[in-house]
Amino acid sequence: MDPTHRVGNYPLGPNWCSVHINIPVIWEEHLIRPYSTLTTIGQAIGTYVAWPQALVSIFLILKF
């Protein structure tokens, strides 16, 4: 991932990636980083949010 890529008007930085929220597993889970006026994953459906790379593989395992 490009650490200079911006998500929610903030650069990703090292060890972060941009993920697209399609189907939330836990709707009320708070976003780790701010994104406009959105505060939960359920509110972020259809958008890209910043997420730590270390948690992406865990999320995919839990999804399936």
C-alpha positions as CSV (number, residue, x, y, z in Angstrom):
1,M,0.0,0.0,0.0
2,D,1.0,3.5,-0.7
3,P,1.4,5.3,2.7
4,T,0.8,8.7,1.0
5,H,-2.6,7.6,-0.4
6,R,-5.4,9.6,1.3
7,V,-8.6,8.2,2.8
8,G,-11.0,10.5,4.5
9,N,-8.6,13.4,3.8
10,Y,-5.8,11.7,5.9
11,P,-2.7,9.9,4.5
12,L,-2.8,6.2,5.2
13,G,0.7,6.1,6.7
14,P,2.8,2.9,7.1
15,N,1.0,-0.4,7.9
16,W,-2.5,0.9,7.0
17,C,-4.6,0.1,3.9
18,S,-7.7,1.2,2.2
19,V,-10.7,-1.2,2.5
20,H,-14.1,-1.0,0.8
21,I,-17.0,-1.7,3.2
22,N,-19.6,-3.9,1.4
23,I,-21.3,-6.1,4.1
24,P,-20.4,-5.2,7.7
25,V,-20.1,-8.1,10.1
26,I,-20.4,-5.8,13.2
27,W,-22.4,-2.8,12.2
28,E,-21.8,-0.8,15.3
29,E,-18.0,-1.3,15.4
30,H,-16.4,2.1,15.6
31,L,-14.1,3.2,12.8
32,I,-10.5,3.2,13.9
33,R,-9.7,6.4,12.0
34,P,-12.1,9.3,11.3
35,Y,-13.8,9.5,8.0
36,S,-15.9,12.6,7.4
37,T,-19.0,12.4,9.8
38,L,-19.0,8.6,9.8
39,T,-18.2,6.9,13.1
40,T,-19.2,3.2,12.6
41,I,-18.7,0.5,10.0
42,G,-22.4,0.3,9.4
43,Q,-22.4,4.0,8.4
44,A,-19.5,3.5,6.1
45,I,-21.2,1.0,3.7
46,G,-20.1,1.8,0.1
47,T,-17.1,3.8,1.1
48,Y,-13.3,3.2,1.5
49,V,-11.9,3.5,5.0
50,A,-8.4,3.2,6.5
51,W,-7.8,0.0,8.3
52,P,-4.7,-1.5,9.9
53,Q,-3.1,-4.1,7.6
54,A,-2.7,-6.5,10.6
55,L,-6.4,-6.6,11.0
56,V,-7.4,-7.2,7.4
57,S,-6.5,-10.9,7.4
58,I,-8.3,-11.4,10.7
59,F,-11.4,-9.7,9.2
60,L,-11.4,-11.9,6.1
61,I,-11.1,-15.1,8.2
62,L,-14.0,-14.0,10.4
63,K,-16.1,-13.1,7.4
64,F,-15.9,-16.7,6.0
